[in-house]
Amino acid sequence: MPSDAILKFKGNCRIERAHDLHQMLHGPLLSCLPATIDCSGIEQADASFFQLLISGQKAFRSRGLDF
């Protein structure tokens, strides 16, 4: 059984980094790996980050993967 991909978000998690943050989620999803999210290093976040997490959760669940 594959291990979880641990995604460590840190620093600025605002709209200007949305593409990079999306790419972080996309890798494990393509590899069909469950993902564990670590937000302990985030200094700033806005609504776009939370929208990304909600969207990511839906995408992972639609493939039967834990998120």
SEKOLZA-336016 format. One record per atom (N, C-alpha, C): residue number from 1; residue in one letter; y, x, z. Coordinates in nm, 3 decimals, always signed. Example, Ala and Ser with C-alpha at 12.3 -4.5 7.8 and 13.67 -1.06 7.14 Angstrom:
BEGIN
[atom 1, 'A', [-0.569, +1.319, +0.780]];
[atom 1, 'A', [-0.450, +1.230, +0.780]];
[atom 1, 'A', [-0.330, +1.320, +0.780]];
[atom 2, 'S', [-0.225, +1.285, +0.708]];
[atom 2, 'S', [-0.106, +1.367, +0.714]];
[atom 2, 'S', [+0.003, +1.290, +0.787]];
end
This chain:
BEGIN
[atom 1, 'M', [-0.118, +0.085, +0.000]];
[atom 1, 'M', [+0.000, +0.000, +0.000]];
[atom 1, 'M', [+0.124, +0.089, +0.000]];
[atom 2, 'P', [+0.220, +0.061, -0.087]];
[atom 2, 'P', [+0.340, +0.145, -0.094]];
[atom 2, 'P', [+0.426, +0.130, +0.032]];
[atom 3, 'S', [+0.492, +0.239, +0.068]];
[atom 3, 'S', [+0.582, +0.232, +0.183]];
[atom 3, 'S', [+0.715, +0.174, +0.140]];
[atom 4, 'D', [+0.792, +0.132, +0.238]];
[atom 4, 'D', [+0.924, +0.077, +0.209]];
[atom 4, 'D', [+1.017, +0.184, +0.156]];
[atom 5, 'A', [+1.107, +0.141, +0.070]];
[atom 5, 'A', [+1.220, +0.225, +0.031]];
[atom 5, 'A', [+1.326, +0.203, +0.138]];
[atom 6, 'I', [+1.371, +0.309, +0.202]];
[atom 6, 'I', [+1.476, +0.297, +0.303]];
[atom 6, 'I', [+1.609, +0.326, +0.236]];
[atom 7, 'L', [+1.694, +0.225, +0.232]];
[atom 7, 'L', [+1.825, +0.237, +0.167]];
[atom 7, 'L', [+1.931, +0.252, +0.274]];
[atom 8, 'K', [+1.992, +0.370, +0.279]];
[atom 8, 'K', [+2.093, +0.400, +0.380]];
[atom 8, 'K', [+2.232, +0.387, +0.318]];
[atom 9, 'F', [+2.297, +0.280, +0.352]];
[atom 9, 'F', [+2.433, +0.259, +0.307]];
[atom 9, 'F', [+2.527, +0.328, +0.405]];
[atom 10, 'K', [+2.628, +0.395, +0.351]];
[atom 10, 'K', [+2.721, +0.466, +0.439]];
[atom 10, 'K', [+2.860, +0.469, +0.376]];
[atom 11, 'G', [+2.957, +0.498, +0.461]];
[atom 11, 'G', [+3.095, +0.511, +0.414]];
[atom 11, 'G', [+3.154, +0.380, +0.366]];
[atom 12, 'N', [+3.214, +0.387, +0.251]];
[atom 12, 'N', [+3.284, +0.274, +0.190]];
[atom 12, 'N', [+3.185, +0.188, +0.111]];
[atom 13, 'C', [+3.168, +0.064, +0.152]];
[atom 13, 'C', [+3.082, -0.030, +0.080]];
[atom 13, 'C', [+3.167, -0.149, +0.037]];
[atom 14, 'R', [+3.267, -0.117, -0.044]];
[atom 14, 'R', [+3.361, -0.219, -0.091]];
[atom 14, 'R', [+3.347, -0.236, -0.242]];
[atom 15, 'I', [+3.422, -0.326, -0.296]];
[atom 15, 'I', [+3.410, -0.367, -0.436]];
[atom 15, 'I', [+3.416, -0.249, -0.534]];
[atom 16, 'E', [+3.494, -0.147, -0.503]];
[atom 16, 'E', [+3.506, -0.034, -0.596]];
[atom 16, 'E', [+3.376, +0.046, -0.608]];
[atom 17, 'R', [+3.284, +0.027, -0.515]];
[atom 17, 'R', [+3.154, +0.096, -0.521]];
[atom 17, 'R', [+3.040, +0.000, -0.554]];
[atom 18, 'A', [+3.073, -0.121, -0.595]];
[atom 18, 'A', [+2.971, -0.224, -0.617]];
[atom 18, 'A', [+2.863, -0.179, -0.716]];
[atom 19, 'H', [+2.902, -0.114, -0.823]];
[atom 19, 'H', [+2.803, -0.069, -0.922]];
[atom 19, 'H', [+2.705, +0.030, -0.860]];
[atom 20, 'D', [+2.756, +0.128, -0.788]];
[atom 20, 'D', [+2.670, +0.228, -0.724]];
[atom 20, 'D', [+2.576, +0.164, -0.621]];
[atom 21, 'L', [+2.629, +0.070, -0.544]];
[atom 21, 'L', [+2.548, +0.003, -0.442]];
[atom 21, 'L', [+2.439, -0.082, -0.508]];
[atom 22, 'H', [+2.475, -0.146, -0.618]];
[atom 22, 'H', [+2.377, -0.225, -0.692]];
[atom 22, 'H', [+2.264, -0.135, -0.743]];
[atom 23, 'Q', [+2.299, -0.019, -0.791]];
[atom 23, 'Q', [+2.198, +0.076, -0.842]];
[atom 23, 'Q', [+2.102, +0.118, -0.731]];
[atom 24, 'M', [+2.153, +0.130, -0.608]];
[atom 24, 'M', [+2.067, +0.166, -0.496]];
[atom 24, 'M', [+1.958, +0.062, -0.475]];
[atom 25, 'L', [+1.992, -0.065, -0.491]];
[atom 25, 'L', [+1.894, -0.173, -0.475]];
[atom 25, 'L', [+1.802, -0.184, -0.595]];
[atom 26, 'H', [+1.853, -0.151, -0.710]];
[atom 26, 'H', [+1.779, -0.170, -0.835]];
[atom 26, 'H', [+1.656, -0.080, -0.843]];
[atom 27, 'G', [+1.664, +0.043, -0.795]];
[atom 27, 'G', [+1.552, +0.137, -0.803]];
[atom 27, 'G', [+1.426, +0.086, -0.737]];
[atom 28, 'P', [+1.432, +0.050, -0.607]];
[atom 28, 'P', [+1.311, -0.001, -0.542]];
[atom 28, 'P', [+1.260, -0.131, -0.605]];
[atom 29, 'L', [+1.353, -0.214, -0.651]];
[atom 29, 'L', [+1.313, -0.340, -0.712]];
[atom 29, 'L', [+1.231, -0.314, -0.838]];
[atom 30, 'L', [+1.276, -0.220, -0.921]];
[atom 30, 'L', [+1.201, -0.185, -1.042]];
[atom 30, 'L', [+1.066, -0.123, -1.010]];
[atom 31, 'S', [+1.060, -0.050, -0.899]];
[atom 31, 'S', [+0.935, +0.016, -0.858]];
[atom 31, 'S', [+0.845, -0.076, -0.776]];
[atom 32, 'C', [+0.889, -0.200, -0.756]];
[atom 32, 'C', [+0.814, -0.299, -0.677]];
[atom 32, 'C', [+0.786, -0.251, -0.535]];
[atom 33, 'L', [+0.886, -0.187, -0.475]];
[atom 33, 'L', [+0.876, -0.141, -0.337]];
[atom 33, 'L', [+0.956, -0.233, -0.246]];
[atom 34, 'P', [+0.901, -0.269, -0.130]];
[atom 34, 'P', [+0.982, -0.340, -0.032]];
[atom 34, 'P', [+1.096, -0.249, +0.014]];
[atom 35, 'A', [+1.204, -0.308, +0.060]];
[atom 35, 'A', [+1.320, -0.228, +0.100]];
[atom 35, 'A', [+1.360, -0.256, +0.243]];
[atom 36, 'T', [+1.393, -0.149, +0.313]];
[atom 36, 'T', [+1.450, -0.157, +0.446]];
[atom 36, 'T', [+1.595, -0.110, +0.433]];
[atom 37, 'I', [+1.686, -0.188, +0.486]];
[atom 37, 'I', [+1.829, -0.160, +0.474]];
[atom 37, 'I', [+1.880, -0.100, +0.604]];
[atom 38, 'D', [+1.950, +0.014, +0.594]];
[atom 38, 'D', [+2.012, +0.079, +0.709]];
[atom 38, 'D', [+2.163, +0.077, +0.686]];
[atom 39, 'C', [+2.233, +0.000, +0.766]];
[atom 39, 'C', [+2.379, -0.013, +0.752]];
[atom 39, 'C', [+2.454, +0.063, +0.861]];
[atom 40, 'S', [+2.386, +0.146, +0.936]];
[atom 40, 'S', [+2.448, +0.212, +1.052]];
[atom 40, 'S', [+2.559, +0.310, +1.013]];
[atom 41, 'G', [+2.561, +0.358, +0.890]];
[atom 41, 'G', [+2.663, +0.454, +0.849]];
[atom 41, 'G', [+2.781, +0.394, +0.775]];
[atom 42, 'I', [+2.787, +0.263, +0.767]];
[atom 42, 'I', [+2.897, +0.198, +0.695]];
[atom 42, 'I', [+3.025, +0.207, +0.777]];
[atom 43, 'E', [+3.131, +0.252, +0.711]];
[atom 43, 'E', [+3.263, +0.257, +0.775]];
[atom 43, 'E', [+3.349, +0.138, +0.733]];
[atom 44, 'Q', [+3.335, +0.096, +0.608]];
[atom 44, 'Q', [+3.411, -0.018, +0.557]];
[atom 44, 'Q', [+3.321, -0.100, +0.466]];
[atom 45, 'A', [+3.331, -0.232, +0.475]];
[atom 45, 'A', [+3.258, -0.321, +0.386]];
[atom 45, 'A', [+3.345, -0.444, +0.362]];
[atom 46, 'D', [+3.327, -0.504, +0.246]];
[atom 46, 'D', [+3.398, -0.627, +0.217]];
[atom 46, 'D', [+3.296, -0.731, +0.173]];
[atom 47, 'A', [+3.344, -0.847, +0.134]];
[atom 47, 'A', [+3.255, -0.958, +0.097]];
[atom 47, 'A', [+3.162, -0.921, -0.018]];
[atom 48, 'S', [+3.204, -0.832, -0.106]];
[atom 48, 'S', [+3.118, -0.796, -0.220]];
[atom 48, 'S', [+2.989, -0.730, -0.172]];
[atom 49, 'F', [+2.995, -0.653, -0.064]];
[atom 49, 'F', [+2.876, -0.588, -0.010]];
[atom 49, 'F', [+2.777, -0.693, +0.041]];
[atom 50, 'F', [+2.828, -0.791, +0.113]];
[atom 50, 'F', [+2.740, -0.895, +0.167]];
[atom 50, 'F', [+2.683, -0.983, +0.056]];
[atom 51, 'Q', [+2.761, -1.007, -0.046]];
[atom 51, 'Q', [+2.711, -1.081, -0.162]];
[atom 51, 'Q', [+2.599, -1.002, -0.230]];
[atom 52, 'L', [+2.615, -0.871, -0.239]];
[atom 52, 'L', [+2.513, -0.785, -0.298]];
[atom 52, 'L', [+2.384, -0.793, -0.216]];
[atom 53, 'L', [+2.394, -0.789, -0.084]];
[atom 53, 'L', [+2.275, -0.798, +0.000]];
[atom 53, 'L', [+2.205, -0.932, -0.015]];
[atom 54, 'I', [+2.280, -1.039, -0.021]];
[atom 54, 'I', [+2.220, -1.172, -0.037]];
[atom 54, 'I', [+2.151, -1.181, -0.173]];
[atom 55, 'S', [+2.217, -1.133, -0.276]];
[atom 55, 'S', [+2.157, -1.132, -0.409]];
[atom 55, 'S', [+2.032, -1.045, -0.412]];
[atom 56, 'G', [+2.039, -0.930, -0.346]];
[atom 56, 'G', [+1.923, -0.841, -0.339]];
[atom 56, 'G', [+1.806, -0.907, -0.268]];
[atom 57, 'Q', [+1.834, -0.975, -0.159]];
[atom 57, 'Q', [+1.729, -1.044, -0.086]];
[atom 57, 'Q', [+1.660, -1.147, -0.174]];
[atom 58, 'K', [+1.736, -1.223, -0.249]];
[atom 58, 'K', [+1.679, -1.323, -0.340]];
[atom 58, 'K', [+1.593, -1.257, -0.447]];
[atom 59, 'A', [+1.642, -1.147, -0.503]];
[atom 59, 'A', [+1.568, -1.077, -0.609]];
[atom 59, 'A', [+1.437, -1.020, -0.556]];
[atom 60, 'F', [+1.442, -0.959, -0.439]];
[atom 60, 'F', [+1.320, -0.902, -0.381]];
[atom 60, 'F', [+1.220, -1.012, -0.347]];
[atom 61, 'R', [+1.266, -1.119, -0.287]];
[atom 61, 'R', [+1.177, -1.229, -0.251]];
[atom 61, 'R', [+1.114, -1.294, -0.374]];
[atom 62, 'S', [+1.191, -1.302, -0.481]];
[atom 62, 'S', [+1.136, -1.364, -0.604]];
[atom 62, 'S', [+1.019, -1.282, -0.660]];
[atom 63, 'R', [+1.011, -1.155, -0.621]];
[atom 63, 'R', [+0.900, -1.068, -0.664]];
[atom 63, 'R', [+0.797, -1.049, -0.552]];
[atom 64, 'G', [+0.813, -1.124, -0.445]];
[atom 64, 'G', [+0.718, -1.116, -0.336]];
[atom 64, 'G', [+0.731, -0.990, -0.252]];
[atom 65, 'L', [+0.850, -0.931, -0.252]];
[atom 65, 'L', [+0.874, -0.806, -0.178]];
[atom 65, 'L', [+0.958, -0.833, -0.054]];
[atom 66, 'D', [+0.927, -0.763, +0.053]];
[atom 66, 'D', [+1.007, -0.772, +0.175]];
[atom 66, 'D', [+1.141, -0.702, +0.154]];
[atom 67, 'F', [+1.241, -0.756, +0.222]];
[atom 67, 'F', [+1.376, -0.700, +0.213]];
[atom 67, 'F', [+1.440, -0.712, +0.349]];
end
